[in-house]
Amino acid sequence: MTTPDPDGPLAEQLLRFTRRVHRIQKRHIEQCGMGVTPAQSRLLRTLAHYSAPPRMADLAERLEVVPRAVTSLVDGLEASGKVRRVPDPTNRRVIRIELTDDGRKALRELRGARRAAAQEILAPLTEEQREVLGGLLDTLVDGAPERGGHCG
């Protein structure tokens, strides 16, 4: 006999909510008409946090993806003129990735799309509910230290 999982319904709600957030953000990003995917959008946002152009390996680590995934994202963004590969000034074997002016413009437009998506997602909530949700999300984001994972 199996024991009921008290967190099962909540876990399912979180997964459904996460999918909804991604779906709405993707739609708003597509409506911008820039031809940027959600993954490329994330890479652009990540690039903006660096004070100097990072290496591909730095981006892969920050994005928690394999380096090959970053290469594909950079290829697409470079083809559209939003980023460029530049040689490292101290080691010519190292290539760094920097935002172009078009990339910075795209970031501004993407911020607007993300705000619009957030407004759509939060629309059913009152101001008080939004404050409560913000506090709960802070707790979940900061979280407790990670414990060993479960598989089943």
N, C-alpha and C positions, 0 to 999 in steps of 0.2 A: 504494500500500500504506500502511495506517495503522499508526502505532506504538502499541504497547500503552500504556495509561494506568496507570502504577503506583499512582496514588492513586484510581483509579476505584472499586474495591471499598470502600476506606475511606470515600470520599465517600458512597457508597450506604449504608453502615452508619450513618454519622452522620445521614443523612436519615431512615432508618428509626427510629433511636433517638429522634431529635427528635419524630417523629410519635407514637411510643409514649409519650414523656414527656407530650406534650400530651393524648393520649387518656386516660391515667391521671389526670392532674391534673383534666381536665374531669369525669371520672366522680366523683372525690372532691369536687369543688366542687358538683356536682349533688346528691350525697348529703347535703350540708349542708342542702338544702331551702330556701335563701334566695332562689332565683330569680335568682342572679347568674351572668352569663356569664363565661368566662375573660377576655374583653376588659374587662368591667366590673371584674373582680377586679384586673386589672393597673392600671386607672385608680385604683381605691381605694388600692392599694399606693403608687402614684406620689404621690397626694395626701398621704398620710401623711408623705412625706419633706419636704414644704414646711413652713417655720416659720410662714408666713402664707398665707392662701388665694391660690392662683395664678389668673392669667387663663387663659381657654380656650387662647389662643395659646401660653402657657407649657406647658400640658399637651400640646398637639399637638406642640410641639417636643421635649419630653422623651420622649414616646411614639413619636416619629418617624412620625406619621400626619398626614393633612390635617385642618385644623380642623373640617371638617364631620363627620368620624368622631368627634371628641371631643364635638361637640354631640349626636350621637345617643346616645353612651354616657351623657353627663350627663343627657339627657332621661329615659332609663330609670332611672338611679339616683335622680334627683330624684323621679320618680313613685313609687318604692318607699320614699322617705324617707331614703335613705342619704347624699345630698348636698343642698346647697341653693345657689342662686345668691344672691350678696350684692353690693350696690353697693360699688364702690371708694370709700373715704372721701375720696380727693383728686380723683377724676375720675368724675363721675356717669355718664359714657358707658361706663365700663369695668365689666364684671361679673366677679366673682371666684367661685370654686367652693370651698366648704368642706364638710368632713365633718360629719355630724350625729352625735348619740349612737348612732343606729341604724347609721350607717356605721362608727363605731369598733367597735361590737359585731360587725358583719359581718366587719370586718378580723381580729378575734381568732379568729372561727370559721374564716375562710379560711386563716389561718396554720396552724391545726390540720389542715385538709384538705390543705394543701401538705406539711406534715410527714408525714402519713399516706401521701400519694402518693410522697414521697421514700423512705419506709421500704419501700414495696412495690417500687419500682424497684430499690433497693439490696439487697433481701433476698437475692439469690443470691450476693452478694459477701462474702468474709471481711473481717475488720477490716483486715488487711494490704492486700487489694485495694482497699478503700475509701480507704485512705491514699494508695496509688499513684494511684488515679483522681482524688482531690482535687488532688494535685500536677500531674497532667496537665491537669486542667480549669483550674487557676490559670494554667498556661502558655498554654493556648488562649484563655482569657478576656483575659489581659493582652496576648498575641500580639505579633507583630512589626508595625511600621508598615504600613498598607495600601498595596498597590501597585495599579497600574492593573488594572481588571477584564478578564476574558476572556469572550467570547461564543462558546463552542464550542470 
